[in-house]
Amino acid sequence: GIGDSAGAPGTGARFRGYLDELTLWNRALEADQITTHWARRAEVLRKLELDERKREMAERAGLFARLRACGFEEIVFAERGAGRDPAGHYYANFGYSCTDPDYWIHGPDGGTLSKLNLRTGEVTALVDDPRGAVRDPQVHYDAQRILFSYRKGGTHHYNLYEINVDGSGLRQITDGPWDDVEPAYLPDGDLVFCSTRCKRYIGCWLAPSAVLHRCDAAGGNIRMISSGSFTENTPAVLPDGRLLYTRWEYVNRDPVVFHHLWTFNTDGSGQMVYFGNMHPGGVFIDARPIPGTQRVVLIHSPGHGRNEHAGYVATVAQQSGPDLKSAMRLVSAAPEFRDPYPVSEEAFLVARGSEILLMNAEGETEVVYTVADMVHEPRPIVPR
């Protein structure tokens, strides 16, 4: 089609489809004629969309049934564009350049927080902001609320928000000229998140740092709980109550090869290596425990990491210590996946480009749902 080449000046110029009807009039139409024609065409489009959804539901009925058998009927996910760091670093998808305060590294405007119903195939937008962006949804332990980071339309900074799973009760938790991202619920009701409130930039790049902070459920009593020099990522609660997160070791070490898994208590005490800190290479990120096992699932993003944390889906069994290389098993064959979430001991929801996928223990995938832009953080809405 016309305009679908890589040289198209922008997404607005790219090929999006063919016209199925074109009518030329040799006179101006009255307002009621335009309204009638638009309504007739809109009804045709609604029917086409409904037929397409029915076809997809029929094709994926078995997959959806297997997912429901895991104990949930809905998946929440975010849709937003990738960060615009010119070098594509894994950590650079918020804030502005330290060399140009008018250059914003966050992705382009336009984002939604949505949920997919696995029984009906219906997708419901919980937050839809064409001038803002949504990221990092996390489901509460009771599966009644969703915590996420939201850059409202007309603004540049991400703050923490919460919304009920039915789309009601949207409330802002944090505010200010900071980026509060990658949050998680803590068992005691508080929240942990990564934030630029540390007022630091990456020592060798133009992007801001975000390190671990904590606050209460209302956004009060914000305090930094990490002494990390540079960006930390994706905290998750382990079964023993400790926090598992990605720490970038930078001071007195090679600056681009040590970004692996660490733990500490939720108050910041007891910091120690979890896995990988003695072996250079790769970014171990988006790690979370696999229920019923002593393993964690994570993304192994090659080298110094890739844009939006893309990499191999992997698992780690840490019982033999923090440095045994053979304890890590690559699940996927290609480094193109993001945001894994275990739905069983041997199956994971993952993101790839615009697709939500179900991946089995052998790395085989099935498409659950496809969005128009880039999909992030597919999470089952289920109590835990």
ZAFINU-335833 format. One record per residue (C-alpha): x, y, z. Coordinates in steps of 0.05 Angstrom, whole numbers, padded with zeros to 5 digits, always signed. Example, Ala and Ser with C-alpha at 12.3 -4.5 7.8 and 13.67 -1.06 7.14 Angstrom:
+00246-00090+00156
+00273-00021+00143
//
This chain:
+00000+00000+00000
+00020+00072-00008
+00060+00101+00048
+00078+00037+00084
+00153+00041+00070
+00205+00053+00124
+00217+00121+00094
+00148+00147+00110
+00156+00213+00148
+00114+00190+00207
+00062+00141+00232
+00007+00186+00207
+00032+00177+00136
+00037+00101+00139
-00013+00055+00105
-00071+00038+00151
-00121+00003+00105
-00164+00008+00043
-00228+00047+00033
-00286+00000+00023
-00333+00056-00001
-00323+00124-00033
-00380+00170-00052
-00371+00236-00089
-00424+00290-00085
-00430+00348-00133
-00465+00391-00080
-00458+00408-00007
-00495+00361+00040
-00543+00384+00093
-00523+00370+00165
-00578+00318+00174
-00555+00281+00111
-00484+00278+00137
-00509+00253+00204
-00551+00199+00172
-00495+00175+00126
-00445+00174+00183
-00491+00135+00228
-00503+00083+00173
-00429+00075+00161
-00414+00072+00235
-00463+00015+00243
-00429-00023+00187
-00362-00013+00220
-00388-00036+00288
-00415-00099+00255
-00348-00112+00222
-00312-00103+00288
-00361-00149+00323
-00353-00202+00269
-00277-00197+00275
-00280-00204+00350
-00325-00265+00344
-00276-00296+00294
-00217-00284+00341
-00256-00311+00400
-00272-00375+00361
-00199-00383+00341
-00174-00371+00412
-00230-00405+00451
-00184-00462+00473
-00128-00414+00494
-00176-00370+00533
-00206-00432+00567
-00136-00454+00589
-00122-00386+00617
-00188-00385+00656
-00169-00453+00684
-00110-00418+00717
-00160-00381+00760
-00174-00314+00727
-00220-00286+00674
-00189-00217+00660
-00121-00190+00641
-00101-00117+00652
-00048-00085+00608
-00020-00018+00587
-00012+00008+00516
+00039+00063+00502
+00096+00079+00455
+00169+00063+00470
+00216+00111+00504
+00253+00159+00457
+00324+00153+00484
+00368+00162+00422
+00412+00104+00445
+00355+00058+00465
+00379+00044+00535
+00337-00002+00578
+00330+00050+00634
+00314+00112+00593
+00239+00119+00582
+00219+00177+00628
+00243+00247+00644
+00283+00297+00603
+00354+00300+00576
+00405+00333+00622
+00435+00368+00561
+00368+00394+00535
+00310+00404+00583
+00263+00410+00524
+00279+00339+00500
+00233+00290+00535
+00256+00218+00535
+00188+00189+00550
+00149+00158+00492
+00101+00196+00447
+00033+00218+00472
-00024+00168+00473
-00036+00112+00522
-00089+00067+00553
-00099+00022+00612
-00146-00034+00590
-00171-00101+00611
-00187-00162+00568
-00244-00208+00587
-00225-00280+00571
-00298-00303+00571
-00327-00252+00523
-00266-00225+00487
-00287-00155+00504
-00234-00102+00517
-00251-00045+00565
-00210+00018+00570
-00202+00038+00643
-00160+00099+00627
-00155+00127+00556
-00113+00189+00548
-00092+00208+00476
-00046+00263+00503
-00016+00225+00561
+00012+00156+00576
+00001+00097+00624
+00051+00045+00647
+00068-00008+00699
+00000-00035+00722
+00001-00079+00784
-00059-00115+00813
-00073-00110+00887
-00072-00173+00931
-00148-00172+00934
-00154-00163+00858
-00202-00104+00868
-00153-00047+00852
-00098-00032+00802
-00037+00010+00817
-00002+00044+00758
+00040+00102+00734
+00004+00156+00695
+00029+00216+00656
-00034+00257+00647
-00046+00292+00581
-00010+00358+00577
+00043+00338+00628
+00111+00305+00625
+00119+00268+00691
+00092+00201+00714
+00058+00198+00782
+00026+00140+00818
-00049+00128+00811
-00098+00075+00831
-00164+00053+00801
-00216+00000+00816
-00218-00059+00768
-00286-00037+00743
-00257+00031+00721
-00286+00071+00779
-00251+00109+00834
-00190+00136+00798
-00146+00172+00849
-00078+00204+00847
-00028+00180+00899
+00036+00219+00886
+00049+00286+00853
+00104+00335+00837
+00156+00345+00782
+00184+00275+00790
+00176+00209+00754
+00147+00154+00799
+00148+00089+00760
+00147+00013+00767
+00106+00010+00832
+00086-00051+00873
+00040-00063+00931
+00072-00084+00997
+00037-00135+01043
+00030-00082+01098
-00010-00035+01053
+00048+00012+01034
+00075+00021+00964
+00145+00014+00936
+00166+00047+00871
+00225+00075+00832
+00230+00151+00832
+00272+00208+00806
+00262+00243+00873
+00334+00222+00886
+00354+00281+00840
+00408+00243+00802
+00426+00231+00730
+00462+00172+00700
+00537+00183+00706
+00551+00168+00633
+00487+00187+00598
+00435+00242+00591
+00377+00205+00626
+00353+00213+00698
+00362+00159+00751
+00305+00129+00791
+00319+00091+00856
+00274+00054+00904
+00226+00095+00948
+00168+00077+00993
+00104+00112+01014
+00039+00097+01049
-00025+00080+01011
-00046+00153+01008
+00021+00177+00981
+00046+00204+01047
+00112+00192+01083
+00153+00185+01020
+00224+00165+01034
+00282+00136+00995
+00299+00065+01019
+00360+00052+00975
+00430+00080+00972
+00438+00060+00899
+00479+00108+00857
+00441+00098+00793
+00376+00070+00766
+00342+00012+00800
+00283-00025+00771
+00221-00068+00778
+00214-00086+00853
+00174-00148+00869
+00157-00181+00936
+00188-00249+00949
+00150-00303+00989
+00193-00288+01050
+00174-00214+01048
+00239-00186+01020
+00241-00142+00958
+00273-00170+00894
+00297-00115+00846
+00348-00097+00793
+00408-00058+00818
+00459-00025+00772
+00528-00034+00802
+00568+00025+00776
+00617+00053+00827
+00687+00021+00826
+00663-00030+00774
+00656-00032+00699
+00598+00016+00687
+00560-00024+00635
+00562-00098+00653
+00535-00107+00724
+00459-00097+00730
+00433-00159+00764
+00385-00182+00818
+00390-00159+00890
+00345-00162+00952
+00333-00124+01015
+00280-00116+01068
+00222-00069+01054
+00253-00016+01100
+00318-00017+01059
+00359-00058+01109
+00394-00124+01096
+00416-00110+01024
+00448-00170+00990
+00460-00201+00922
+00406-00248+00897
+00436-00272+00831
+00489-00255+00780
+00533-00201+00811
+00600-00237+00800
+00591-00248+00725
+00590-00189+00677
+00539-00181+00621
+00465-00175+00613
+00410-00137+00650
+00369-00182+00695
+00303-00145+00702
+00227-00152+00712
+00239-00211+00759
+00184-00239+00802
+00173-00304+00840
+00138-00364+00808
+00085-00386+00858
+00093-00457+00884
+00167-00460+00866
+00234-00434+00890
+00246-00402+00822
+00237-00332+00794
+00221-00312+00723
+00257-00252+00693
+00280-00218+00630
+00354-00227+00610
+00365-00165+00567
+00430-00175+00529
+00492-00132+00537
+00477-00065+00570
+00403-00077+00561
+00353-00061+00506
+00298-00010+00498
+00238-00023+00544
+00274-00082+00576
+00268-00128+00515
+00306-00194+00522
+00302-00268+00535
+00251-00297+00583
+00290-00336+00634
+00282-00371+00701
+00331-00375+00760
+00334-00426+00816
+00378-00391+00868
+00385-00447+00920
+00456-00464+00899
+00480-00393+00912
+00481-00326+00876
+00534-00340+00824
+00522-00408+00793
+00512-00393+00719
+00477-00459+00706
+00422-00438+00755
+00394-00393+00700
+00354-00425+00644
+00334-00387+00581
+00262-00403+00564
+00256-00364+00499
+00301-00372+00439
+00301-00299+00420
+00313-00235+00460
+00248-00200+00439
+00202-00208+00499
+00183-00164+00558
+00145-00163+00624
+00137-00237+00641
+00085-00257+00692
+00075-00329+00716
+00004-00355+00710
+00025-00425+00731
+00091-00460+00747
+00104-00471+00673
+00067-00416+00636
+00077-00341+00631
+00041-00281+00602
+00092-00240+00563
+00093-00179+00517
+00125-00175+00448
+00115-00113+00406
+00040-00104+00402
+00023-00175+00424
+00004-00206+00491
+00028-00278+00488
+00023-00340+00530
+00091-00374+00534
+00102-00446+00558
+00163-00474+00592
+00194-00492+00525
+00189-00421+00499
+00130-00435+00452
+00080-00378+00446
+00007-00367+00429
-00023-00298+00415
-00074-00278+00467
-00088-00208+00442
-00059-00155+00395
-00062-00080+00406
-00051-00022+00358
+00011+00006+00392
+00062-00026+00439
+00034-00068+00496
+00064-00071+00566
+00056-00109+00631
-00001-00159+00618
-00024-00180+00688
-00080-00229+00708
-00133-00198+00752
-00134-00251+00807
-00126-00251+00883
-00058-00273+00909
//
